């Protein structure tokens, strides 16, 4: 078979529409393709969604549902959809949102012998040494915890230790992935960025720094270890009595995967309307919107959203056509407007080490008056914040005190603020 493979993501893009018959992409880049390169997608026959459960835990599952419908409108031939996941206990209920007809195929895995340990954060390194664990990944629920734990462990760990989270630059992330995979003995402290999709080699132990936020996340994280030896160590690292109780129940099998995404985030509708404006040259047929949103929101909710956008002068309606006004067109023509992504964010600043000019990654500054922070695994002094260029210049320091601030995560999508108050 002559397979011409391309990758299109925010970090890498070698996509050639004339020389590709197998494309690997992200949800956001998929959105961009549908809006800007829809002609290329006319001959698509297969759509494969890996790690489906990742989409199911937030607003991105609604974006995926709508994009699949948009692709079905574009494709000249029937679209065969393949969904893959390792952590859905009720796949029937989930798949129905994406396809009317389906067949579920279960693949049996070899049984893995689990060794559970519950310990405090002060005992992490001792447990690793006692059990002669050569390769450990420790998952944290936030970038704050990741940075703090990495800073603490590297002071007492004599071997290799790496850090990984989404705000680090691609260069630093790739370096952590490569070295962690290649070194025979190492620790990596990470957020959910290493939970799925990235090959990090043979892992012997998984540390959970605080209970994972969902049962799916728990299953995914522990599934990173023991793939070659059929034996793994699972370290439940608690910080207070409530986390200790959760780990006791979790390891005793008292939790099951009964998660359903019941809280609809209507911000996806705003994002998809703007995305459709690009696809259809700023004019969208109302019936088309009703159809692609049919599994997401009803007509009354859609009317409420459209009426609000009209009131705020983002669009006007004429003969069942939504027509973008200059306010929307100006937004969509801005290079920095995230029309294809609903990922929540604040003003991102590029972080630069002034001693080496190394680009460390991006920071969302919660407090621009702060003097210090922890980022990329060490303490920094903030030397300068350039509001115009959105750059923050940092100087490495040795500090035993806690950082002044960390950025916080946002529960709803980026376009949440565009919604009428009644839907917030």
FITORRO-462690 format. One line per 10 residues: their letters; for each residue y, x, z of N, C-alpha, C. Coordinates in steps of 0.02 Angstrom, whole numbers, plus 50000, padded with zeros to 5 digits. Atoms other than C-alpha are relative to their C-alpha. Layout:
<recs>
A = Y/X/Z/Y/X/Z/Y/X/Z  ...
</recs>
This chain:
<recs>
XXXXXXXXXX = 49940/50042/50000/50000/50000/50000/50063/50044/50000  49937/49963/50004/50174/50060/49955/50051/49966/50046  49956/50031/49951/50270/50015/50114/50063/50043/50007  49936/49966/49992/50454/50062/50116/50033/49972/50062  49977/50023/49934/50509/50051/50297/50072/50021/50013  49931/49986/49980/50689/50040/50357/50012/49975/50071  49979/50021/49933/50772/50022/50527/50074/49983/49998  49929/50020/49995/50934/49928/50558/50014/49977/50071  49980/50017/49932/51002/49930/50736/50071/50026/50011  49934/49974/49984/51164/49971/50823/50002/50076/50002
XXXXXXXXXX = 50004/49927/49995/51105/50151/50847/49979/50035/49935  50027/49968/50060/51017/50183/50682/49998/49950/49942  50000/50044/50058/51036/50112/50508/49985/50041/49937  50018/49969/50064/50941/50180/50357/49978/49947/49951  50019/50058/50040/50926/50009/50278/50029/50005/49929  49981/50003/50071/50929/50006/50087/49970/49937/49971  50026/50066/50020/50915/49829/50022/49960/50002/49936  50037/49995/50063/50845/49889/49855/49935/50040/50008  50059/49957/49991/50713/50005/49929/49964/49986/50066  50032/50018/49937/50648/49911/50081/49956/49939/49991
XXXXXXXXXX = 50041/50061/49998/50501/49793/50099/49973/49987/50070  50018/50011/49929/50476/49811/50288/50058/50024/50042  49939/49984/49962/50628/49805/50401/49989/49987/50074  50000/50007/49927/50633/49834/50589/50072/49994/50023  49931/50012/49981/50789/49764/50669/50004/49967/50068  49987/50034/49937/50867/49687/50824/50025/49930/49986  49975/50069/50008/50922/49508/50854/50070/50001/49971  49931/49999/50021/51104/49554/50830/50007/50024/49928  49998/49976/50070/51074/49652/50669/49969/49948/49953  50030/50056/50038/50964/49508/50608/50054/49948/49986
XXXXXXXXXX = 49945/50047/50007/51113/49393/50637/50048/50025/49946  49954/49971/50049/51223/49511/50536/49972/49996/49929  50032/50004/50066/51098/49517/50392/50004/49930/49971  49999/50069/50023/51088/49328/50381/50070/49980/49977  49931/50019/50016/51277/49312/50379/50029/50039/49941  49967/49957/50049/51320/49457/50264/49956/50022/49942  50046/49977/50052/51164/49497/50162/49946/49947/49987  50050/50054/50004/51079/49328/50145/49961/50002/49934  50035/49997/50064/51036/49357/49962/49939/50046/50004  50056/49954/49992/50925/49504/50013/49941/49966/50034
XXXXXXXXXX = 50052/50032/49961/50827/49388/50127/49965/49943/49963  50029/50057/50037/50783/49261/49992/49925/50008/49989  50071/49988/50014/50614/49343/49961/49958/50016/50062  50037/49987/49939/50564/49364/50143/49942/49950/50007  50059/50043/49991/50388/49298/50175/49973/50001/50072  50027/49993/49933/50348/49360/50350/50056/50017/50049  49954/49984/49946/50448/49364/50512/49957/50013/50062  50038/49981/49941/50373/49457/50661/50048/50009/50058  49960/49994/49940/50450/49436/50833/49958/50033/50054  50037/49964/49948/50388/49566/50958/50033/49986/50068
XXXXXXXXXX = 49976/50009/49932/50405/49545/51147/50040/49934/50007  49966/50065/50000/50449/49360/51133/50027/49981/50068  49979/50019/49933/50461/49341/51321/50068/50027/50019  49935/49970/49986/50614/49454/51323/50056/49951/49981  49950/50048/50021/50711/49321/51227/50000/49938/50044  50007/50062/49964/50646/49181/51335/50037/49999/50067  49972/49997/49933/50733/49239/51493/50076/49990/50002  49928/50013/49999/50913/49207/51438/50021/49965/49936  49971/50036/50056/51028/49133/51305/49975/50025/49932  50020/49972/50064/50954/49246/51169/49945/49960/49966
XXXXXXXXXX = 50052/50040/50032/50808/49127/51143/50030/49945/49958  49967/50051/50041/50930/48995/51079/50028/50031/49936  49976/49965/50060/51010/49121/50961/49942/50013/49952  50058/49987/50042/50836/49168/50897/49976/49936/49966  50021/50063/50030/50788/48985/50870/50043/49982/49940  49953/50019/50053/50944/48954/50765/49995/50048/49942  50005/49951/50054/50928/49115/50665/49937/49989/49958  50061/50014/50038/50749/49070/50618/50011/49941/49953  49985/50057/50042/50809/48902/50553/50045/50020/49941  49955/49977/50054/50948/48988/50455/49961/50041/49948
XXXXXXXXXX = 50040/49961/50047/50821/49108/50380/49956/49954/49958  50042/50047/50037/50709/48962/50330/50040/49966/49944  49957/50027/50052/50856/48889/50233/50008/50050/49942  49988/49948/50050/50879/49055/50142/49937/50017/49960  50062/49977/50032/50697/49100/50104/49977/49952/49946  50023/50041/50056/50632/49040/49937/49928/49976/50010  50070/50016/49989/50452/49038/49997/49989/49980/50073  50015/50016/49929/50371/48966/50155/49998/50063/50042  49994/49942/49956/50403/49083/50300/49943/50000/50051  50051/49993/49949/50255/49142/50402/50029/50037/50060
XXXXXXXXXX = 49971/49971/49940/50310/49177/50581/49944/50023/50047  50048/49970/49954/50213/49291/50698/50036/50020/50063  49968/49985/49935/50260/49298/50883/49950/50038/50043  50044/49959/49959/50190/49431/50998/50029/50007/50071  49979/49992/49931/50196/49440/51187/49939/50014/50043  50055/49985/49954/50091/49502/51332/50007/49964/50066  49986/50026/49932/50166/49404/51475/50018/49926/50002  49987/50073/49997/50176/49218/51431/49936/49965/50019  50059/50038/49978/50055/49110/51529/49993/49933/49965  50000/50065/50033/50104/48951/51437/50030/50006/49930
XXXXXXXXXX = 49971/49988/50066/50129/49005/51256/50011/49937/49959  49992/50062/50039/50106/48828/51187/50069/49971/50009  49935/50030/49986/50264/48767/51273/50057/50040/49968  49947/49957/50027/50365/48915/51209/50001/49998/49924  50003/49995/50073/50305/48925/51029/50026/49937/49966  49978/50063/50029/50346/48741/50999/50075/50001/49984  49928/49997/50013/50530/48786/51004/50015/50037/49935  49988/49959/50059/50510/48904/50856/49962/49977/49938  50040/50021/50057/50379/48822/50747/49962/49936/50016  50035/50064/49989/50301/48649/50725/49924/50009/49996
XXXXXXXXXX = 50072/49987/50006/50130/48717/50674/49987/50072/50018  50015/49931/49978/50049/48869/50753/49928/50004/50023  50066/49985/49973/49886/48949/50806/50008/50059/50048  49995/49948/49949/49872/49053/50965/49937/50044/49999  50056/49952/50000/49763/49209/50959/50007/50045/50061  49998/49960/49939/49724/49293/51125/49957/50063/49990  50035/49937/50005/49674/49476/51129/49982/50023/50071  50021/49980/49933/49571/49528/51280/50011/50075/50010  49986/49930/49984/49622/49690/51365/49949/50026/50051  50044/49970/49949/49518/49812/51467/50031/49991/50069
XXXXXXXXXX = 49975/50009/49932/49532/49781/51653/50025/50067/50027  49970/49941/49970/49645/49904/51742/49995/49997/50076  50006/49997/49927/49614/49958/51920/50069/50014/50030  49933/49994/49970/49775/49930/52019/49997/50027/50071  49991/49974/49932/49824/50031/52172/50070/49982/50023  49934/50024/49978/49964/49940/52263/50022/50036/50064  49970/49971/49940/50079/50024/52389/50069/49970/50010  49933/50025/49982/50230/49952/52479/50032/50052/50046  49969/49945/49963/50352/50081/52545/50076/49994/49997  49927/49997/50001/50533/50114/52586/50023/50053/49951
XXXXXXXXXX = 49975/49952/50049/50645/50213/52470/49995/50072/50025  50005/49932/49972/50634/50363/52589/49930/50030/49991  50069/49976/50006/50446/50375/52557/49976/50008/49928  50021/49998/50070/50446/50375/52367/49969/50067/49981  50024/49935/50021/50426/50561/52340/49937/50021/50037  50061/49984/49961/50299/50580/52481/49939/49966/49971  50056/50038/50028/50190/50445/52405/49977/50031/49933  50017/49968/50065/50198/50528/52233/49962/50065/50012  50033/49936/49986/50149/50696/52307/49931/49989/50030  50063/50012/49966/50011/50627/52419/49945/49979/49952
XXXXXXXXXX = 50050/50026/50048/49924/50539/52274/49996/50040/49936  50001/49954/50057/49955/50682/52153/50014/49963/49935  49979/50039/50058/50042/50565/52032/50044/50045/49955  49965/49952/50044/50100/50666/51882/50057/49968/49960  49948/50032/50042/50204/50538/51785/50017/49932/50028  49978/50062/49968/50307/50399/51865/50063/49975/49967  49937/50032/50020/50435/50277/51798/50019/49951/50054  49975/50044/49948/50541/50186/51926/50052/49953/49969  49955/50050/50029/50624/50024/51868/50048/49973/50053  49949/50030/49958/50786/49963/51945/50028/49938/49966
XXXXXXXXXX = 49974/50063/50028/50870/49794/51922/50072/50004/49978  49930/49993/50021/51044/49862/51888/50015/50073/49985  49978/49932/50013/51133/50015/51822/50023/50034/50064  49978/49973/49936/51209/50036/51994/49942/50031/50039  50058/49975/49964/51039/50053/52077/49969/50060/49964  50028/49945/50039/50979/50166/51936/50037/50065/50013  49959/49940/49989/51122/50288/51957/49992/50026/50071  50004/49979/49930/51113/50289/52147/49932/50030/50017  50067/49975/49984/50924/50312/52157/49988/50067/49966  50007/49936/50035/50925/50448/52025/50036/50056/50038
XXXXXXXXXX = 49960/49950/49963/51062/50540/52120/49965/50021/50064  50033/49985/49936/50963/50527/52282/49935/50039/49990  50065/49969/50009/50792/50577/52214/50006/50072/49973  49998/49934/50031/50848/50727/52113/50020/50055/50049  49983/49950/49949/50914/50812/52270/49937/50028/50034  50060/49980/49963/50739/50819/52345/49939/50013/49955  50057/49993/50046/50627/50824/52190/50007/50067/49963  49997/49933/50030/50584/50998/52128/49982/49999/49925  50021/50002/50070/50515/50941/51960/50051/49967/49955  49956/50031/50049/50588/50855/51808/50013/49927/50019
XXXXXXXXXX = 49982/50070/49986/50682/50691/51833/50053/49980/49949  49955/50024/50053/50772/50586/51702/50027/49931/50018  49968/50065/49989/50884/50434/51695/50007/49965/49933  49996/50038/50062/50892/50294/51567/50030/49931/50015  49975/50069/50000/51002/50139/51547/50045/49989/49940  49968/50018/50062/51095/50048/51411/50071/50026/49991  49931/49976/50007/51269/50115/51448/50005/50074/49984  50000/49930/50019/51218/50295/51418/50003/50007/49924  49997/49989/50073/51251/50368/51245/49930/50005/49972  50065/49995/50032/51110/50366/51120/49970/50070/50008
XXXXXXXXXX = 50024/49931/49995/51098/50556/51130/49968/50012/50068  50027/49991/49933/51070/50554/51319/49936/49959/50009  50060/50042/49994/50946/50409/51309/49941/50031/49962  50054/49971/50041/50845/50490/51169/49974/50064/50032  50021/49939/49967/50842/50654/51263/49954/49985/50060  50042/50021/49943/50773/50566/51419/49932/49976/49976  50063/50027/50026/50641/50475/51316/49955/50056/49976  50039/49946/50030/50585/50631/51224/49970/50046/50054  50023/49954/49948/50575/50744/51377/49951/49968/50048  50046/50034/49954/50494/50615/51490/49932/49991/49968
XXXXXXXXXX = 50064/50008/50035/50360/50584/51359/49963/50067/49995  50032/49936/50015/50327/50769/51326/49979/50038/50063  50017/49962/49940/50327/50840/51503/49939/49970/50034  50062/50022/49968/50160/50831/51592/50014/49966/50066  49984/50027/49935/50240/50794/51760/50076/49985/50002  49929/50018/49999/50405/50699/51778/50009/49931/50031  49978/50066/49976/50498/50550/51852/50056/49977/49955  49944/50030/50036/50610/50433/51756/50023/49938/50038  49970/50058/49967/50729/50309/51839/50036/49960/49947  49976/50039/50057/50773/50166/51722/50015/49928/50018
XXXXXXXXXX = 49993/50072/49998/50837/49991/51703/49946/49970/49955  50050/50033/50043/50742/49867/51594/50000/50029/49929  49998/49972/50067/50788/49973/51441/49935/50033/49979  50065/49970/50016/50618/50059/51453/49942/49952/50015  50051/50050/49983/50527/49898/51496/49957/49983/49940  50036/50018/50061/50478/49862/51316/50021/50044/49943  49981/49976/50065/50473/49937/51145/50003/50075/49988  49991/49928/50010/50497/50124/51174/49938/50037/50025  50060/49961/49983/50350/50245/51174/50019/50055/50049  49986/49949/49949/50359/50346/51335/49936/50035/50023
XXXXXXXXXX = 50061/49962/49987/50181/50411/51333/49957/49972/50056  50049/50018/49949/50047/50409/51467/50032/49998/50069  49969/50009/49934/50116/50339/51631/49946/49985/50051  50051/50010/49948/50015/50348/51791/50023/49950/50053  49975/50044/49947/50129/50252/51910/50065/49966/49980  49938/50037/50009/50264/50120/51905/50030/49984/50069  49964/50018/49939/50392/50105/52044/50046/49942/49987  49956/50058/50006/50484/49941/52070/50052/50005/50056  49947/49992/49950/50649/49974/52158/50032/49933/50012  49982/50070/49991/50670/49800/52226/49956/49957/49956
XXXXXXXXXX = 50042/50044/50041/50567/49652/52161/50034/49985/49933  49971/50019/50065/50592/49619/51975/50029/49929/50002  49965/50064/49997/50704/49471/51936/49958/49941/49975  50045/50053/50024/50566/49373/51847/49928/50026/50002  50071/49981/50000/50377/49370/51850/49981/50035/49935  50013/49967/50064/50375/49415/51665/50020/50073/50002  49976/49931/49995/50477/49569/51701/49952/50042/50042  50049/49965/49958/50354/49617/51839/49938/50019/49959  50059/49987/50040/50206/49601/51720/50014/50053/49946  49983/49953/50052/50296/49697/51584/50006/50071/50028
XXXXXXXXXX = 49988/49934/49971/50346/49839/51699/49935/50034/50022  50062/49968/49978/50177/49869/51778/49954/50014/49941  50040/49988/50060/50101/49858/51604/50015/50065/49965  49984/49936/50030/50185/50022/51561/49953/50056/50022  50043/49947/49972/50058/50119/51665/49926/49984/49989  50072/50007/50001/49871/50148/51654/49970/49982/49933  50025/50021/50065/49852/50119/51468/49943/50044/49974  50053/49954/50023/49741/50272/51440/49944/50008/50051  50050/49987/49948/49652/50292/51607/49970/49937/50030  50021/50063/49970/49631/50107/51652/50007/50000/50076
XXXXXXXXXX = 49983/50000/49928/49698/50149/51825/50074/50015/50007  49928/49990/49991/49876/50139/51888/50020/49990/50073  49970/50008/49934/49982/50152/52044/50063/49957/49992  49941/50044/50000/50110/50016/52079/50035/50006/50067  49962/49988/49939/50244/50059/52207/50053/49947/50009  49949/50049/49984/50341/49915/52282/50049/50031/50050  49952/49963/49959/50499/49996/52351/50051/49949/50028  49957/50051/49969/50589/49882/52474/50058/50033/50038  49940/49976/49964/50761/49899/52554/50017/49957/50060  49988/50043/49941/50758/49755/52678/49938/49956/50010
XXXXXXXXXX = 50059/50041/49982/50639/49631/52759/49984/49947/49947  50012/50052/50050/50662/49499/52624/49963/50029/49940  50036/49968/50055/50608/49620/52487/49929/50019/50020  50067/49984/49975/50461/49674/52594/49955/49939/49995  50039/50062/50003/50402/49492/52605/49983/49983/49928  50012/50015/50070/50421/49468/52418/49945/50044/49972  50051/49954/50025/50317/49623/52380/49931/49983/50029  50064/50019/49970/50182/49569/52502/49969/49940/49963  50024/50059/50036/50168/49400/52414/49984/50016/49927  50010/49983/50070/50184/49474/52241/49935/50038/49990
XXXXXXXXXX = 50061/49959/50007/50045/49602/52266/49938/49962/50023  50056/50041/49979/49937/49470/52349/49983/49946/49949  50013/50048/50053/49945/49367/52190/50023/49930/50014  49977/50067/49981/50042/49222/52266/50055/49973/49953  49952/50024/50049/50165/49211/52121/49965/49991/49933  50026/50010/50068/50127/49143/51949/50059/49994/49952  49947/50004/50050/50224/49139/51788/50014/49927/49984  49981/50069/50014/50305/48968/51794/50072/49995/49977  49931/49997/50020/50471/49020/51721/50013/49959/49937  49975/50032/50060/50562/48908/51599/50075/50007/50000
XXXXXXXXXX = 49927/49991/50006/50738/48933/51534/50033/49932/49995  49973/50068/49999/50816/48768/51587/50076/49998/49995  49927/49999/50002/50998/48820/51596/50024/50018/49931  49977/49988/50069/51066/48799/51421/50069/50033/50002  49935/49966/50007/51205/48920/51379/50029/49977/49933  49971/50028/50061/51313/48826/51255/50042/50050/49962  49960/49950/50035/51407/48985/51211/49967/50023/49935  50035/49982/50062/51272/49018/51080/50025/49958/49942  49975/50044/50053/51340/48870/50981/50065/50028/49970  49937/49971/50023/51513/48951/50971/49985/50062/49957
XXXXXXXXXX = 50016/49938/50035/51439/49119/50920/49969/49985/49931  50033/50015/50063/51330/49040/50785/50047/49965/49950  49950/50030/50045/51473/48935/50714/50042/50055/49968  49961/49945/50027/51577/49093/50695/49958/50042/49951  50045/49962/50044/51427/49184/50619/49991/49963/49933  50009/50040/50061/51402/49041/50494/50064/50001/49958  49937/49995/50038/51586/49050/50445/49998/50061/49954  50005/49940/50042/51552/49226/50381/49951/49989/49943  50051/50011/50052/51395/49174/50288/50026/49954/49945  49980/50052/50048/51479/49025/50202/50074/50003/49982
XXXXXXXXXX = 49930/49989/50022/51652/49099/50168/50048/49951/50034  49954/50037/49956/51737/49005/50311/49997/49924/49991  50009/50072/50006/51672/48831/50264/49927/49984/50014  50069/50017/49980/51518/48754/50348/49990/49925/49994  50019/50070/50003/51434/48589/50308/49977/49976/50068  50016/50025/49933/51424/48485/50466/49926/49983/50008  50071/50018/49996/51249/48420/50427/49955/50061/50006  50037/49937/49994/51189/48599/50408/50000/50022/50074  49997/49981/49929/51249/48636/50586/49957/49955/50042  50041/50048/49962/51167/48479/50653/49926/50019/49994
XXXXXXXXXX = 50071/49983/50012/51001/48534/50575/49980/50064/50035  50021/49937/49970/51001/48714/50634/50006/49999/50076  49994/50006/49927/51053/48660/50810/49954/49947/50029  50038/50059/49979/50927/48517/50820/49955/50012/50060  50043/49986/49942/50810/48602/50945/50039/50030/50058  49958/49965/49951/50956/48672/51045/50045/49951/50037  49954/50049/49969/51088/48538/51077/50001/49936/49958  49997/50062/50038/51111/48356/51028/50068/49993/49966  49939/50010/50040/51247/48287/50914/50062/49990/50043  49942/50013/49957/51358/48232/51057/50029/50064/50029
XXXXXXXXXX = 49977/49936/49974/51366/48406/51133/50033/50040/49944  49971/49964/50057/51397/48482/50961/50069/49972/49983  49934/50030/50014/51539/48358/50931/50052/50021/50051  49954/49978/49946/51616/48404/51099/50024/50071/49987  49983/49929/50014/51612/48589/51051/50047/50005/49940  49959/49997/50061/51682/48561/50876/50070/49971/50013  49935/50030/49984/51820/48446/50942/50044/50049/50040  49963/49951/49961/51869/48581/51066/50026/50057/49957  49979/49947/50046/51874/48716/50932/50056/49976/49955  49946/50028/50041/51982/48601/50826/50065/49994/50040
XXXXXXXXXX = 49941/50006/49956/52099/48567/50972/50033/50068/50012  49975/49932/49988/52115/48755/51002/50020/50035/49935  49977/49975/50065/52155/48778/50816/49958/50058/49973  50046/49953/50031/52001/48881/50773/49974/49973/49934  50026/50031/50061/51949/48757/50638/50032/49932/49990  49982/50070/50014/51988/48593/50554/49941/49968/49964  50056/50036/50031/51870/48459/50487/50026/49958/49942  49980/50039/50058/51883/48384/50313/49937/49983/49959  50057/50024/50039/51749/48279/50226/49935/50034/50021  50061/49971/49972/51609/48340/50339/49995/50076/49990
XXXXXXXXXX = 49998/49927/50004/51662/48521/50314/50040/50028/50058  49962/49963/49950/51713/48636/50456/50034/50058/49964  49961/49949/50036/51851/48747/50388/50035/50045/50051  49970/49953/49953/51903/48904/50482/50075/50005/49988  49927/49990/50005/52089/48920/50519/50016/50074/50011  49979/49929/49997/52188/49082/50524/49983/50032/50067  50016/49972/49934/52156/49104/50710/49928/50027/50001  50070/49977/50004/51968/49117/50676/49992/50056/49950  50006/49949/50053/51985/49217/50516/50025/50067/50025  49973/49937/49972/52093/49346/50605/49950/50032/50049
XXXXXXXXXX = 50050/49974/49953/51961/49363/50741/49941/50031/49962  50060/49979/50036/51816/49379/50618/50013/50062/49957  49984/49941/50041/51906/49512/50517/50015/50061/50042  49992/49942/49956/51930/49623/50669/49935/50038/50005  50061/49959/50000/51806/49768/50665/49967/50001/50069  50028/49995/49932/51785/49762/50855/49981/49932/50029  50019/50066/49975/51750/49575/50869/49925/49990/49993  50074/50001/50002/51565/49551/50915/49971/49934/49975  50019/50065/50025/51532/49402/50804/49924/49989/49997  50073/50007/50007/51345/49437/50786/49963/50010/50067
XXXXXXXXXX = 50030/49988/49935/51315/49471/50970/50031/49954/50052  49975/50040/49944/51329/49357/51120/49989/50036/50066  50012/49960/49940/51293/49498/51243/50066/50005/50039  49937/50000/49961/51422/49483/51384/50024/50071/50012  49971/49934/49989/51540/49628/51405/50072/49993/50022  49928/49993/49988/51708/49679/51473/50025/50055/49954  49972/49947/50042/51823/49806/51392/49959/50064/50010  50041/49939/49996/51710/49954/51354/50043/50062/49990  49965/49936/50005/51778/50129/51381/49948/50053/49983  50043/49943/50015/51699/50282/51302/50010/50053/50054
XXXXXXXXXX = 49996/49951/49945/51658/50403/51444/49989/50070/49972  50002/49931/50025/51691/50587/51408/50005/50050/50057  49999/49945/49952/51651/50740/51513/50052/50051/49976  49946/49956/50023/51812/50843/51505/49980/50073/50002  50020/49929/49996/51720/51004/51549/49959/50022/49940  50042/49983/50057/51606/50996/51396/50016/49961/49937  49983/50046/50055/51683/50860/51286/49941/49957/49978  50059/50040/50016/51512/50775/51290/50015/49926/50009  49994/50073/49994/51515/50588/51256/49941/49975/50041  50053/50020/49953/51417/50515/51403/49973/49930/49984
XXXXXXXXXX = 50020/50069/50012/51412/50333/51347/50059/49954/50009  49946/50049/49992/51511/50174/51379/50001/49973/50071  49989/50028/49934/51582/50108/51542/50038/49935/49995  49960/50061/49993/51640/49932/51584/50035/50004/50067  49965/49986/49938/51773/49968/51712/50019/49936/50036  49983/50058/49959/51779/49836/51848/50065/50012/50039  49941/49984/49961/51920/49927/51936/50032/50064/49971  49969/49942/50032/52036/50040/51837/50041/50042/50048  49966/49960/49949/52115/50101/51999/49952/50045/50039  50050/49960/49965/51953/50181/52056/50010/50074/49987
XXXXXXXXXX = 49992/49927/50005/51950/50369/52085/49935/50036/49983  50064/49967/50012/51764/50409/52077/49948/49948/49978  50056/50043/50019/51602/50338/52008/49938/50042/49991  50062/49968/50018/51421/50378/51976/49980/49975/49932  50019/50018/50068/51367/50381/51794/49960/50058/49970  50043/49949/50032/51235/50473/51690/49968/50045/50051  50039/49964/49951/51150/50526/51850/50038/50048/50044  49964/49955/49955/51292/50614/51941/50068/49969/50018  49935/50024/49978/51459/50591/52029/50056/50029/49957  49944/49979/50042/51622/50600/51933/50066/49981/50032
XXXXXXXXXX = 49932/50018/49984/51807/50602/51967/50033/49975/49936  49965/50028/50058/51909/50492/51850/50067/50037/49992  49940/49960/50010/52042/50607/51779/50053/49962/49959  49952/50036/50042/52120/50493/51649/49967/49940/49967  50023/50059/50036/52101/50319/51576/50051/49987/49944  49956/50012/50057/52174/50298/51401/49987/49928/49976  50008/50071/50016/52198/50110/51377/50002/49988/49925  49992/50011/50072/52248/50127/51195/49937/50018/49962  50061/49978/50036/52096/50225/51136/49936/49977/50035  50057/50022/49960/51982/50147/51268/49953/50057/50016
XXXXXXXXXX = 50039/49942/49979/51925/50316/51332/50015/50016/50073  49991/49980/49931/51897/50372/51510/49973/50072/50006  50017/49929/49996/51895/50559/51548/49977/50016/50071  50031/49989/49935/51782/50616/51689/49988/50075/50012  50015/49932/49979/51758/50777/51786/49943/49998/50051  50057/50001/49953/51591/50812/51873/50021/50028/50068  49985/49979/49932/51604/50828/52062/49937/49995/50042  50052/50007/49949/51489/50851/52211/50026/49954/50053  49975/50049/49953/51505/50701/52323/49942/49968/50037  50051/50033/49959/51403/50630/52466/50019/49928/50014
XXXXXXXXXX = 49976/50068/49987/51507/50471/52474/49979/49954/49943  50017/50049/50050/51470/50311/52380/50056/49994/49949  49949/50008/50050/51562/50278/52217/50047/49942/50017  49951/50051/49986/51717/50169/52219/49981/49933/49969  50016/50063/50032/51646/50040/52100/49940/50008/49953  50047/50003/50055/51512/49988/51979/50016/49937/49960  49990/50061/50038/51521/49864/51836/49946/49950/50018  50045/50054/49982/51438/49697/51862/49974/49966/49937  50027/50036/50056/51327/49598/51747/50028/49929/49999  49974/50067/50009/51381/49429/51678/49943/49953/49983
XXXXXXXXXX = 50057/50045/50008/51267/49278/51682/49999/49967/49932  49997/50037/50062/51328/49192/51524/50020/50045/49941  49986/49961/50060/51355/49249/51345/50074/50014/49990  49931/49977/50013/51511/49332/51276/50046/49942/49981  49958/50054/50026/51573/49170/51194/50008/49942/50050  49995/50051/49949/51565/49072/51357/50071/49975/50009  49930/50019/49989/51755/49073/51375/50029/49958/49944  49976/50041/50055/51773/48985/51208/49980/49927/50009  50026/50068/49990/51685/48829/51276/50051/49955/50034  49960/50047/49961/51770/48671/51338/49978/50002/50073
XXXX = 50014/49995/49928/51779/48664/51528/49940/49957/50020  50054/50046/49981/51656/48519/51535/49931/50029/49988  50065/49970/50016/51517/48631/51466/49990/50068/50034  50006/49936/49965/51547/48782/51578/49963/49990/50067
</recs>
